């Protein structure tokens, strides 16, 4: 936030469901989670509320 980036909170359960879209392994991986979040915002942006 200090660098001027917008930060949004995502419910961990929501991230877990989003992760299921790409892999069924269920293993938590920071790189995969970052990709999943970016992909979700790219493809489903209309489903999220931004200020």
PDB file of N, CA, C, O and CB in Angstrom:
ATOM      1  N   UNK A   1       0.832  -1.187   0.000  1.00  0.00           N
ATOM      2  CA  UNK A   1       0.000   0.000   0.000  1.00  0.00           C
ATOM      3  C   UNK A   1       0.878   1.254   0.000  1.00  0.00           C
ATOM      4  O   UNK A   1       0.537   2.258  -0.625  1.00  0.00           O
ATOM      5  CB  UNK A   1      -0.947  -0.004   1.215  1.00  0.00           C
ATOM      6  N   UNK A   2       2.009   1.187   0.705  1.00  0.00           N
ATOM      7  CA  UNK A   2       2.896   2.351   0.736  1.00  0.00           C
ATOM      8  C   UNK A   2       3.443   2.681  -0.641  1.00  0.00           C
ATOM      9  O   UNK A   2       3.791   3.830  -0.917  1.00  0.00           O
ATOM     10  CB  UNK A   2       4.044   2.113   1.699  1.00  0.00           C
ATOM     11  N   UNK A   3       3.521   1.677  -1.507  1.00  0.00           N
ATOM     12  CA  UNK A   3       4.044   1.879  -2.860  1.00  0.00           C
ATOM     13  C   UNK A   3       2.941   2.313  -3.833  1.00  0.00           C
ATOM     14  O   UNK A   3       3.208   2.505  -5.019  1.00  0.00           O
ATOM     15  CB  UNK A   3       4.709   0.593  -3.363  1.00  0.00           C
ATOM     16  N   UNK A   4       1.711   2.468  -3.342  1.00  0.00           N
ATOM     17  CA  UNK A   4       0.628   2.941  -4.186  1.00  0.00           C
ATOM     18  C   UNK A   4      -0.222   1.846  -4.815  1.00  0.00           C
ATOM     19  O   UNK A   4      -1.063   2.133  -5.667  1.00  0.00           O
ATOM     20  CB  UNK A   4       1.185   3.782  -5.249  1.00  0.00           C
ATOM     21  N   UNK A   5      -0.017   0.600  -4.412  1.00  0.00           N
ATOM     22  CA  UNK A   5      -0.814  -0.504  -4.941  1.00  0.00           C
ATOM     23  C   UNK A   5      -2.131  -0.618  -4.175  1.00  0.00           C
ATOM     24  O   UNK A   5      -2.173  -0.396  -2.965  1.00  0.00           O
ATOM     25  CB  UNK A   5      -0.027  -1.831  -4.863  1.00  0.00           C
ATOM     26  N   UNK A   6      -3.193  -0.963  -4.881  1.00  0.00           N
ATOM     27  CA  UNK A   6      -4.456  -1.256  -4.220  1.00  0.00           C
ATOM     28  C   UNK A   6      -4.388  -2.671  -3.670  1.00  0.00           C
ATOM     29  O   UNK A   6      -3.905  -3.581  -4.344  1.00  0.00           O
ATOM     30  CB  UNK A   6      -5.661  -1.088  -5.195  1.00  0.00           C
ATOM     31  N   UNK A   7      -4.867  -2.856  -2.461  1.00  0.00           N
ATOM     32  CA  UNK A   7      -4.842  -4.167  -1.820  1.00  0.00           C
ATOM     33  C   UNK A   7      -6.275  -4.545  -1.484  1.00  0.00           C
ATOM     34  O   UNK A   7      -7.018  -3.754  -0.903  1.00  0.00           O
ATOM     35  CB  UNK A   7      -3.939  -4.167  -0.538  1.00  0.00           C
ATOM     36  N   UNK A   8      -6.658  -5.769  -1.857  1.00  0.00           N
ATOM     37  CA  UNK A   8      -8.005  -6.261  -1.594  1.00  0.00           C
ATOM     38  C   UNK A   8      -7.910  -7.565  -0.827  1.00  0.00           C
ATOM     39  O   UNK A   8      -7.041  -8.392  -1.105  1.00  0.00           O
ATOM     40  CB  UNK A   8      -8.801  -6.453  -2.910  1.00  0.00           C
ATOM     41  N   UNK A   9      -8.787  -7.752   0.122  1.00  0.00           N
ATOM     42  CA  UNK A   9      -8.817  -8.996   0.904  1.00  0.00           C
ATOM     43  C   UNK A   9      -9.686 -10.025   0.176  1.00  0.00           C
ATOM     44  O   UNK A   9     -10.776  -9.711  -0.302  1.00  0.00           O
ATOM     45  CB  UNK A   9      -9.362  -8.737   2.354  1.00  0.00           C
ATOM     46  N   UNK A  10      -9.189 -11.237   0.104  1.00  0.00           N
ATOM     47  CA  UNK A  10      -9.933 -12.352  -0.490  1.00  0.00           C
ATOM     48  C   UNK A  10     -10.087 -13.411   0.591  1.00  0.00           C
ATOM     49  O   UNK A  10      -9.118 -13.778   1.254  1.00  0.00           O
ATOM     50  CB  UNK A  10      -9.203 -12.936  -1.770  1.00  0.00           C
ATOM     51  N   UNK A  11     -11.294 -13.893   0.762  1.00  0.00           N
ATOM     52  CA  UNK A  11     -11.557 -14.928   1.745  1.00  0.00           C
ATOM     53  C   UNK A  11     -10.752 -16.184   1.383  1.00  0.00           C
ATOM     54  O   UNK A  11     -10.778 -16.613   0.230  1.00  0.00           O
ATOM     55  CB  UNK A  11     -13.079 -15.243   1.821  1.00  0.00           C
ATOM     56  N   UNK A  12     -10.040 -16.777   2.347  1.00  0.00           N
ATOM     57  CA  UNK A  12      -9.242 -17.981   2.058  1.00  0.00           C
ATOM     58  C   UNK A  12     -10.063 -19.128   1.470  1.00  0.00           C
ATOM     59  O   UNK A  12      -9.553 -19.881   0.640  1.00  0.00           O
ATOM     60  CB  UNK A  12      -8.565 -18.455   3.321  1.00  0.00           C
ATOM     61  N   UNK A  13     -11.312 -19.274   1.879  1.00  0.00           N
ATOM     62  CA  UNK A  13     -12.174 -20.313   1.305  1.00  0.00           C
ATOM     63  C   UNK A  13     -12.457 -20.026  -0.170  1.00  0.00           C
ATOM     64  O   UNK A  13     -12.532 -20.944  -0.987  1.00  0.00           O
ATOM     65  CB  UNK A  13     -13.501 -20.411   2.093  1.00  0.00           C
ATOM     66  N   UNK A  14     -12.610 -18.759  -0.497  1.00  0.00           N
ATOM     67  CA  UNK A  14     -12.839 -18.388  -1.886  1.00  0.00           C
ATOM     68  C   UNK A  14     -11.606 -18.717  -2.727  1.00  0.00           C
ATOM     69  O   UNK A  14     -11.731 -19.223  -3.843  1.00  0.00           O
ATOM     70  CB  UNK A  14     -13.186 -16.889  -1.999  1.00  0.00           C
ATOM     71  N   UNK A  15     -10.431 -18.435  -2.199  1.00  0.00           N
ATOM     72  CA  UNK A  15      -9.200 -18.774  -2.907  1.00  0.00           C
ATOM     73  C   UNK A  15      -9.088 -20.277  -3.082  1.00  0.00           C
ATOM     74  O   UNK A  15      -8.642 -20.745  -4.130  1.00  0.00           O
ATOM     75  CB  UNK A  15      -7.976 -18.234  -2.157  1.00  0.00           C
ATOM     76  N   UNK A  16      -9.483 -21.033  -2.082  1.00  0.00           N
ATOM     77  CA  UNK A  16      -9.443 -22.489  -2.172  1.00  0.00           C
ATOM     78  C   UNK A  16     -10.330 -22.987  -3.311  1.00  0.00           C
ATOM     79  O   UNK A  16      -9.927 -23.871  -4.067  1.00  0.00           O
ATOM     80  CB  UNK A  16      -9.881 -23.119  -0.842  1.00  0.00           C
ATOM     81  N   UNK A  17     -11.520 -22.435  -3.439  1.00  0.00           N
ATOM     82  CA  UNK A  17     -12.425 -22.826  -4.533  1.00  0.00           C
ATOM     83  C   UNK A  17     -11.863 -22.400  -5.889  1.00  0.00           C
ATOM     84  O   UNK A  17     -11.972 -23.135  -6.870  1.00  0.00           O
ATOM     85  CB  UNK A  17     -13.822 -22.206  -4.324  1.00  0.00           C
ATOM     86  N   UNK A  18     -11.263 -21.209  -5.939  1.00  0.00           N
ATOM     87  CA  UNK A  18     -10.666 -20.747  -7.188  1.00  0.00           C
ATOM     88  C   UNK A  18      -9.503 -21.644  -7.599  1.00  0.00           C
ATOM     89  O   UNK A  18      -9.308 -21.912  -8.785  1.00  0.00           O
ATOM     90  CB  UNK A  18     -10.193 -19.296  -7.051  1.00  0.00           C
ATOM     91  N   UNK A  19      -8.738 -22.103  -6.624  1.00  0.00           N
ATOM     92  CA  UNK A  19      -7.603 -22.987  -6.897  1.00  0.00           C
ATOM     93  C   UNK A  19      -8.086 -24.289  -7.528  1.00  0.00           C
ATOM     94  O   UNK A  19      -7.395 -24.865  -8.368  1.00  0.00           O
ATOM     95  CB  UNK A  19      -6.816 -23.280  -5.601  1.00  0.00           C
ATOM     96  N   UNK A  20      -9.270 -24.755  -7.128  1.00  0.00           N
ATOM     97  CA  UNK A  20      -9.836 -25.993  -7.683  1.00  0.00           C
ATOM     98  C   UNK A  20     -10.106 -25.888  -9.178  1.00  0.00           C
ATOM     99  O   UNK A  20     -10.204 -26.907  -9.860  1.00  0.00           O
ATOM    100  CB  UNK A  20     -11.124 -26.348  -6.962  1.00  0.00           C
ATOM    101  N   UNK A  21     -10.226 -24.659  -9.697  1.00  0.00           N
ATOM    102  CA  UNK A  21     -10.448 -24.475 -11.125  1.00  0.00           C
ATOM    103  C   UNK A  21      -9.242 -24.930 -11.937  1.00  0.00           C
ATOM    104  O   UNK A  21      -9.383 -25.352 -13.084  1.00  0.00           O
ATOM    105  CB  UNK A  21     -10.761 -23.015 -11.425  1.00  0.00           C
ATOM    106  N   UNK A  22      -8.063 -24.844 -11.343  1.00  0.00           N
ATOM    107  CA  UNK A  22      -6.847 -25.151 -12.091  1.00  0.00           C
ATOM    108  C   UNK A  22      -6.190 -26.457 -11.691  1.00  0.00           C
ATOM    109  O   UNK A  22      -5.528 -27.089 -12.515  1.00  0.00           O
ATOM    110  CB  UNK A  22      -5.871 -24.049 -11.923  1.00  0.00           C
ATOM    111  N   UNK A  23      -6.356 -26.873 -10.454  1.00  0.00           N
ATOM    112  CA  UNK A  23      -5.709 -28.097 -10.008  1.00  0.00           C
ATOM    113  C   UNK A  23      -6.550 -28.756  -8.924  1.00  0.00           C
ATOM    114  O   UNK A  23      -7.167 -28.075  -8.105  1.00  0.00           O
ATOM    115  CB  UNK A  23      -4.285 -27.809  -9.493  1.00  0.00           C
ATOM    116  N   UNK A  24      -6.570 -30.050  -8.925  1.00  0.00           N
ATOM    117  CA  UNK A  24      -7.314 -30.776  -7.905  1.00  0.00           C
ATOM    118  C   UNK A  24      -6.386 -31.301  -6.807  1.00  0.00           C
ATOM    119  O   UNK A  24      -6.845 -31.932  -5.855  1.00  0.00           O
ATOM    120  CB  UNK A  24      -8.085 -31.931  -8.540  1.00  0.00           C
ATOM    121  N   UNK A  25      -5.091 -31.042  -6.939  1.00  0.00           N
ATOM    122  CA  UNK A  25      -4.118 -31.569  -5.976  1.00  0.00           C
ATOM    123  C   UNK A  25      -4.378 -31.035  -4.572  1.00  0.00           C
ATOM    124  O   UNK A  25      -4.158 -31.744  -3.590  1.00  0.00           O
ATOM    125  CB  UNK A  25      -2.693 -31.213  -6.411  1.00  0.00           C
ATOM    126  N   UNK A  26      -4.844 -29.794  -4.466  1.00  0.00           N
ATOM    127  CA  UNK A  26      -5.150 -29.223  -3.168  1.00  0.00           C
ATOM    128  C   UNK A  26      -3.939 -28.707  -2.411  1.00  0.00           C
ATOM    129  O   UNK A  26      -4.078 -28.153  -1.320  1.00  0.00           O
ATOM    130  CB  UNK A  26      -5.841 -30.230  -2.345  1.00  0.00           C
ATOM    131  N   UNK A  27      -2.757 -28.883  -2.975  1.00  0.00           N
ATOM    132  CA  UNK A  27      -1.546 -28.405  -2.316  1.00  0.00           C
ATOM    133  C   UNK A  27      -1.495 -26.884  -2.381  1.00  0.00           C
ATOM    134  O   UNK A  27      -1.764 -26.288  -3.425  1.00  0.00           O
ATOM    135  CB  UNK A  27      -0.283 -29.020  -2.966  1.00  0.00           C
ATOM    136  N   UNK A  28      -1.152 -26.269  -1.272  1.00  0.00           N
ATOM    137  CA  UNK A  28      -1.040 -24.821  -1.229  1.00  0.00           C
ATOM    138  C   UNK A  28       0.334 -24.417  -1.748  1.00  0.00           C
ATOM    139  O   UNK A  28       1.357 -24.958  -1.328  1.00  0.00           O
ATOM    140  CB  UNK A  28      -1.271 -24.285   0.208  1.00  0.00           C
ATOM    141  N   UNK A  29       0.337 -23.472  -2.652  1.00  0.00           N
ATOM    142  CA  UNK A  29       1.564 -23.016  -3.295  1.00  0.00           C
ATOM    143  C   UNK A  29       1.409 -21.523  -3.557  1.00  0.00           C
ATOM    144  O   UNK A  29       0.484 -21.115  -4.258  1.00  0.00           O
ATOM    145  CB  UNK A  29       1.855 -23.809  -4.628  1.00  0.00           C
ATOM    146  N   UNK A  30       2.287 -20.712  -3.012  1.00  0.00           N
ATOM    147  CA  UNK A  30       2.166 -19.260  -3.147  1.00  0.00           C
ATOM    148  C   UNK A  30       2.183 -18.811  -4.606  1.00  0.00           C
ATOM    149  O   UNK A  30       1.437 -17.907  -4.983  1.00  0.00           O
ATOM    150  CB  UNK A  30       3.287 -18.574  -2.390  1.00  0.00           C
ATOM    151  N   UNK A  31       3.029 -19.433  -5.428  1.00  0.00           N
ATOM    152  CA  UNK A  31       3.102 -19.044  -6.842  1.00  0.00           C
ATOM    153  C   UNK A  31       1.795 -19.376  -7.553  1.00  0.00           C
ATOM    154  O   UNK A  31       1.290 -18.581  -8.345  1.00  0.00           O
ATOM    155  CB  UNK A  31       4.285 -19.750  -7.543  1.00  0.00           C
ATOM    156  N   UNK A  32       1.255 -20.554  -7.266  1.00  0.00           N
ATOM    157  CA  UNK A  32      -0.015 -20.939  -7.867  1.00  0.00           C
ATOM    158  C   UNK A  32      -1.135 -20.026  -7.372  1.00  0.00           C
ATOM    159  O   UNK A  32      -1.979 -19.596  -8.158  1.00  0.00           O
ATOM    160  CB  UNK A  32      -0.341 -22.411  -7.549  1.00  0.00           C
ATOM    161  N   UNK A  33      -1.145 -19.731  -6.084  1.00  0.00           N
ATOM    162  CA  UNK A  33      -2.184 -18.862  -5.533  1.00  0.00           C
ATOM    163  C   UNK A  33      -2.135 -17.477  -6.171  1.00  0.00           C
ATOM    164  O   UNK A  33      -3.182 -16.897  -6.459  1.00  0.00           O
ATOM    165  CB  UNK A  33      -2.033 -18.748  -4.012  1.00  0.00           C
ATOM    166  N   UNK A  34      -0.948 -16.944  -6.394  1.00  0.00           N
ATOM    167  CA  UNK A  34      -0.814 -15.639  -7.050  1.00  0.00           C
ATOM    168  C   UNK A  34      -1.377 -15.699  -8.468  1.00  0.00           C
ATOM    169  O   UNK A  34      -2.077 -14.786  -8.905  1.00  0.00           O
ATOM    170  CB  UNK A  34       0.667 -15.189  -7.078  1.00  0.00           C
ATOM    171  N   UNK A  35      -1.064 -16.782  -9.182  1.00  0.00           N
ATOM    172  CA  UNK A  35      -1.583 -16.943 -10.534  1.00  0.00           C
ATOM    173  C   UNK A  35      -3.106 -17.071 -10.518  1.00  0.00           C
ATOM    174  O   UNK A  35      -3.792 -16.464 -11.340  1.00  0.00           O
ATOM    175  CB  UNK A  35      -0.953 -18.170 -11.206  1.00  0.00           C
ATOM    176  N   UNK A  36      -3.627 -17.861  -9.584  1.00  0.00           N
ATOM    177  CA  UNK A  36      -5.071 -18.078  -9.479  1.00  0.00           C
ATOM    178  C   UNK A  36      -5.791 -16.754  -9.216  1.00  0.00           C
ATOM    179  O   UNK A  36      -6.811 -16.466  -9.842  1.00  0.00           O
ATOM    180  CB  UNK A  36      -5.388 -19.094  -8.356  1.00  0.00           C
ATOM    181  N   UNK A  37      -5.269 -15.960  -8.304  1.00  0.00           N
ATOM    182  CA  UNK A  37      -5.899 -14.670  -7.996  1.00  0.00           C
ATOM    183  C   UNK A  37      -5.862 -13.732  -9.200  1.00  0.00           C
ATOM    184  O   UNK A  37      -6.857 -13.081  -9.517  1.00  0.00           O
ATOM    185  CB  UNK A  37      -5.203 -14.010  -6.797  1.00  0.00           C
ATOM    186  N   UNK A  38      -4.709 -13.665  -9.870  1.00  0.00           N
ATOM    187  CA  UNK A  38      -4.591 -12.803 -11.044  1.00  0.00           C
ATOM    188  C   UNK A  38      -5.537 -13.271 -12.146  1.00  0.00           C
ATOM    189  O   UNK A  38      -6.179 -12.452 -12.804  1.00  0.00           O
ATOM    190  CB  UNK A  38      -3.139 -12.782 -11.559  1.00  0.00           C
ATOM    191  N   UNK A  39      -5.623 -14.571 -12.346  1.00  0.00           N
ATOM    192  CA  UNK A  39      -6.504 -15.115 -13.379  1.00  0.00           C
ATOM    193  C   UNK A  39      -7.969 -14.833 -13.052  1.00  0.00           C
ATOM    194  O   UNK A  39      -8.750 -14.480 -13.936  1.00  0.00           O
ATOM    195  CB  UNK A  39      -6.279 -16.627 -13.533  1.00  0.00           C
ATOM    196  N   UNK A  40      -8.334 -14.986 -11.800  1.00  0.00           N
ATOM    197  CA  UNK A  40      -9.715 -14.726 -11.389  1.00  0.00           C
ATOM    198  C   UNK A  40     -10.078 -13.259 -11.615  1.00  0.00           C
ATOM    199  O   UNK A  40     -11.177 -12.958 -12.080  1.00  0.00           O
ATOM    200  CB  UNK A  40      -9.919 -15.103  -9.908  1.00  0.00           C
ATOM    201  N   UNK A  41      -9.174 -12.359 -11.292  1.00  0.00           N
ATOM    202  CA  UNK A  41      -9.460 -10.936 -11.494  1.00  0.00           C
ATOM    203  C   UNK A  41      -9.502 -10.588 -12.978  1.00  0.00           C
ATOM    204  O   UNK A  41     -10.231  -9.687 -13.393  1.00  0.00           O
ATOM    205  CB  UNK A  41      -8.409 -10.073 -10.785  1.00  0.00           C
ATOM    206  N   UNK A  42      -8.717 -11.309 -13.770  1.00  0.00           N
ATOM    207  CA  UNK A  42      -8.711 -11.069 -15.213  1.00  0.00           C
ATOM    208  C   UNK A  42      -9.993 -11.584 -15.862  1.00  0.00           C
ATOM    209  O   UNK A  42     -10.586 -10.895 -16.693  1.00  0.00           O
ATOM    210  CB  UNK A  42      -7.490 -11.734 -15.859  1.00  0.00           C
ATOM    211  N   UNK A  43     -10.424 -12.786 -15.490  1.00  0.00           N
ATOM    212  CA  UNK A  43     -11.566 -13.399 -16.164  1.00  0.00           C
ATOM    213  C   UNK A  43     -12.906 -13.096 -15.501  1.00  0.00           C
ATOM    214  O   UNK A  43     -13.935 -13.098 -16.177  1.00  0.00           O
ATOM    215  CB  UNK A  43     -11.371 -14.878 -16.226  1.00  0.00           C
ATOM    216  N   UNK A  44     -12.917 -12.840 -14.208  1.00  0.00           N
ATOM    217  CA  UNK A  44     -14.174 -12.653 -13.475  1.00  0.00           C
ATOM    218  C   UNK A  44     -14.235 -11.314 -12.752  1.00  0.00           C
ATOM    219  O   UNK A  44     -14.848 -11.209 -11.690  1.00  0.00           O
ATOM    220  CB  UNK A  44     -14.362 -13.775 -12.476  1.00  0.00           C
ATOM    221  N   UNK A  45     -13.617 -10.314 -13.309  1.00  0.00           N
ATOM    222  CA  UNK A  45     -13.524  -9.006 -12.641  1.00  0.00           C
ATOM    223  C   UNK A  45     -14.903  -8.454 -12.265  1.00  0.00           C
ATOM    224  O   UNK A  45     -15.048  -7.779 -11.245  1.00  0.00           O
ATOM    225  CB  UNK A  45     -12.798  -8.004 -13.545  1.00  0.00           C
ATOM    226  N   UNK A  46     -15.895  -8.737 -13.078  1.00  0.00           N
ATOM    227  CA  UNK A  46     -17.233  -8.192 -12.830  1.00  0.00           C
ATOM    228  C   UNK A  46     -17.851  -8.730 -11.545  1.00  0.00           C
ATOM    229  O   UNK A  46     -18.802  -8.145 -11.025  1.00  0.00           O
ATOM    230  CB  UNK A  46     -18.144  -8.504 -14.000  1.00  0.00           C
ATOM    231  N   UNK A  47     -17.320  -9.843 -11.024  1.00  0.00           N
ATOM    232  CA  UNK A  47     -17.863 -10.444  -9.811  1.00  0.00           C
ATOM    233  C   UNK A  47     -17.290  -9.844  -8.523  1.00  0.00           C
ATOM    234  O   UNK A  47     -17.742 -10.165  -7.424  1.00  0.00           O
ATOM    235  CB  UNK A  47     -17.608 -11.922  -9.829  1.00  0.00           C
ATOM    236  N   UNK A  48     -16.297  -8.977  -8.672  1.00  0.00           N
ATOM    237  CA  UNK A  48     -15.649  -8.384  -7.496  1.00  0.00           C
ATOM    238  C   UNK A  48     -15.983  -6.909  -7.410  1.00  0.00           C
ATOM    239  O   UNK A  48     -16.126  -6.229  -8.425  1.00  0.00           O
ATOM    240  CB  UNK A  48     -14.120  -8.582  -7.548  1.00  0.00           C
ATOM    241  N   UNK A  49     -16.107  -6.424  -6.181  1.00  0.00           N
ATOM    242  CA  UNK A  49     -16.397  -5.011  -5.952  1.00  0.00           C
ATOM    243  C   UNK A  49     -15.093  -4.290  -5.663  1.00  0.00           C
ATOM    244  O   UNK A  49     -14.310  -4.714  -4.813  1.00  0.00           O
ATOM    245  CB  UNK A  49     -17.409  -4.820  -4.783  1.00  0.00           C
ATOM    246  N   UNK A  50     -14.869  -3.205  -6.373  1.00  0.00           N
ATOM    247  CA  UNK A  50     -13.689  -2.372  -6.156  1.00  0.00           C
ATOM    248  C   UNK A  50     -14.154  -0.968  -5.798  1.00  0.00           C
ATOM    249  O   UNK A  50     -15.179  -0.493  -6.289  1.00  0.00           O
ATOM    250  CB  UNK A  50     -12.763  -2.352  -7.419  1.00  0.00           C
ATOM    251  N   UNK A  51     -13.389  -0.318  -4.938  1.00  0.00           N
ATOM    252  CA  UNK A  51     -13.795   1.047  -4.547  1.00  0.00           C
ATOM    253  C   UNK A  51     -13.672   2.025  -5.700  1.00  0.00           C
ATOM    254  O   UNK A  51     -13.973   3.208  -5.540  1.00  0.00           O
ATOM    255  CB  UNK A  51     -12.954   1.537  -3.372  1.00  0.00           C
TER     256      UNK A  51
END
